[in-house]
Amino acid sequence: MIRVNGLRKTYGEFPAVVGSDFAVDRGEIFGIVGPNGAGKTTTLKMLAGLVEPSAGTATVGTYDAGDPEMRRSLGFLPEESPLYEDMTPRSYLRFFADLYDVPRDVARERTEETLDRLELEHRERRLGDMSKGMKRKVAIARSLVNDPDLLIYDEPASGLDPLTTNYVLEFTRELAERGKTVVFSAHNLYHVESVCDRVVIMNRGQIVARGTVPEIRDEHGSTTYRVFTT
Ligand code: ATP
C-alpha cells in the first residue's frame, strides 16, 4: 500500500528526516514511534502529500504521495485538529462530507454510524464546549467522512486519559479489521504495542529500529528508550 524510498526532508540546513525506507501492507497497522522532534510528523505529512520531500519517493497504492486522487482516499488526523468551535459534531462532519462531495444521504448515515461506533455523547453540544477526548473522537470521525482506504494519524492518543487512550487505540484496531490501512505515530511504545503489526522507531530524523513490537523488545530490551536519547 505504501512504499517509501530514501525519503528526506531538510528545513534550510536542518535535516528533519534523513533517508527513510519502509513499506506498509494493505490492512496493516504501522507505527512510527519516537520522541519530540524525531521526524514523525514530517514523515506522515510527506506521506499525506502535505510536505514536499527534499529527496526520495513515497507512493501510496499506484499514486505518488500527494496526488489529488490519492488524497481523496486518505484520512489524515493532524496532531492538533482545529475544529470549528461553534459547530456541533454533526454539522461539522457534514460540512467535511460536502467538501468531499459525499452524497447527503450517505454522509448522514456514515456520520451517525461513526459517532455511534465512537460512542460520542452530547452530540448537540458546541465543539468549543467539548472535552479534549470528545474533540479527538470528532476529529477521528472527520478522518472517516470520505470512507478512505488509508488513515494517517499523528499521535491520535496523545494527551488523553488512559480510558480514552485505550478507546482510541481499540478503535484504530477495529478500523484495520474493517480493511483500512493505518499508519500512526506515538511517543510511546505502550501506545503501539497493543495495536501495531509493525513499528519503526525514529530518532533525530533517522529510523533506528524496526520490526514487530516483540522483535524490537527482544533486540533492544530495556535499552529501547536509550535509543531515543542517544
Ligand atoms: P513531536 O513528537 O514533537 O511532534 P515529531 O517527531 O513529530 O515531534 P517533527 O514535527 O517531524 O517531529 O519535527 C522534526 C524536526 O523538524 C524538529 O526538530 C522540528 O523542529 C523540525 N521542523 C518541523 N517542521 C519544521 C518547519 N516547518 N520548519 C523548520 N523546522 C521544522
Boltz pocket constraint, residues with backbone or C-beta under 6 A from the ligand:
constraints:
  - pocket:
      binder: B
      contacts: [[A, 11], [A, 14], [A, 15], [A, 16], [A, 34], [A, 35], [A, 36], [A, 37], [A, 38], [A, 39], [A, 40], [A, 41], [A, 42], [A, 43], [A, 79], [A, 187]]
      max_distance: 6.0
